[in-house]
Amino acid sequence: MSTPTTLYHFILTLQRQTGGGIEMATWSRTANVAPGKSRLEAYREIRAAVTADAPRWADAAVIFWSLEPDALRPPVAPWAPYVPPTEHPTGGPSAGDYLPQQRS
């Protein structure tokens, strides 16, 4: 039986020196992370996987790193009303639609 995991989206930008200057590359993918792992453990595993496929990046400097759950969450608190774009008088939500509303 396999260990359950959570799907995360990561962005990793690396920069390295070359003979003619500087080279930069960005990876944007998803990764399955086991429960209980720290962000540091996830980072090390993801970076190792990325650089295993592209060994010249193994000693590169990290310019940007982001790790977030891949599942999207509703833009408002569950109790706040949401007006779908097709029902909104202007055809789309306004900034106020994303703010929690007072209960009546």
C-alpha positions as CSV (number, residue, x, y, z in Angstrom):
1,M,0.0,0.0,0.0
2,S,1.4,3.4,-0.9
3,T,1.7,6.4,1.4
4,P,-1.0,9.1,0.6
5,T,0.4,12.3,-0.8
6,T,-0.8,15.8,-1.5
7,L,-0.3,17.4,-4.9
8,Y,1.7,20.7,-4.7
9,H,2.7,23.2,-7.4
10,F,6.2,24.4,-7.3
11,I,8.2,27.1,-9.2
12,L,12.0,26.9,-9.0
13,T,14.2,29.4,-10.7
14,L,18.0,28.8,-10.8
15,Q,20.8,30.9,-12.0
16,R,24.4,29.8,-12.9
17,Q,27.6,31.2,-14.3
18,T,28.6,30.2,-17.8
19,G,31.7,30.9,-19.8
20,G,29.9,33.7,-21.5
21,G,27.9,35.2,-18.6
22,I,24.9,34.1,-16.7
23,E,22.2,31.5,-17.5
24,M,18.8,31.3,-15.8
25,A,16.0,28.7,-16.0
26,T,12.6,28.2,-14.3
27,W,10.7,24.9,-13.7
28,S,7.0,25.0,-13.0
29,R,5.5,21.6,-12.2
30,T,3.6,19.6,-9.7
31,A,5.0,17.2,-7.1
32,N,3.4,14.7,-4.7
33,V,4.5,15.4,-1.2
34,A,3.9,13.0,1.7
35,P,2.1,14.2,4.8
36,G,4.5,15.3,7.6
37,K,7.3,16.5,5.3
38,S,8.7,19.9,5.9
39,R,9.0,22.6,3.2
40,L,12.8,22.1,3.4
41,E,12.5,18.3,2.8
42,A,10.1,18.9,-0.1
43,Y,12.5,21.6,-1.5
44,R,15.5,19.3,-1.3
45,E,13.7,16.4,-2.9
46,I,12.2,18.5,-5.7
47,R,15.6,20.3,-6.4
48,A,17.3,16.9,-6.5
49,A,14.7,15.6,-9.0
50,V,15.0,18.7,-11.2
51,T,18.9,18.6,-11.2
52,A,18.9,14.9,-11.8
53,D,17.2,15.6,-15.1
54,A,19.5,18.6,-15.8
55,P,22.8,18.0,-14.0
56,R,24.4,21.3,-15.1
57,W,22.1,23.1,-12.7
58,A,23.2,21.1,-9.6
59,D,25.4,23.9,-8.2
60,A,23.2,26.8,-9.4
61,A,22.0,29.5,-7.1
62,V,18.3,29.7,-6.2
63,I,16.6,32.9,-7.4
64,F,13.0,32.0,-6.7
65,W,11.3,29.1,-4.9
66,S,7.5,28.6,-4.3
67,L,5.6,25.6,-3.0
68,E,1.9,25.7,-2.6
69,P,-1.0,23.2,-2.6
70,D,-2.1,22.6,-6.2
71,A,-5.8,22.6,-5.3
72,L,-7.5,26.0,-5.6
73,R,-9.6,27.4,-2.7
74,P,-12.7,29.5,-3.0
75,P,-11.9,33.2,-3.2
76,V,-14.1,34.1,-0.2
77,A,-15.0,32.8,3.2
78,P,-17.6,30.0,3.0
79,W,-20.3,32.1,4.6
80,A,-19.7,35.1,2.3
81,P,-22.1,35.4,-0.6
82,Y,-20.6,34.9,-4.1
83,V,-22.2,36.2,-7.2
84,P,-21.2,34.2,-10.3
85,P,-20.1,36.3,-13.2
86,T,-23.2,35.4,-15.3
87,E,-25.5,36.8,-12.6
88,H,-23.5,39.9,-11.7
89,P,-25.0,43.2,-13.0
90,T,-21.7,44.3,-14.6
91,G,-21.0,40.9,-16.1
92,G,-18.2,40.1,-13.7
93,P,-17.3,40.2,-10.0
94,S,-16.1,43.4,-8.4
95,A,-13.4,43.7,-5.7
96,G,-16.2,43.9,-3.1
97,D,-17.4,40.4,-4.1
98,Y,-14.1,38.9,-2.7
99,L,-14.5,40.6,0.7
100,P,-16.3,38.9,3.6
101,Q,-19.8,40.2,4.0
102,Q,-21.6,41.0,7.3
103,R,-24.3,38.5,8.2
104,S,-27.8,40.0,8.4
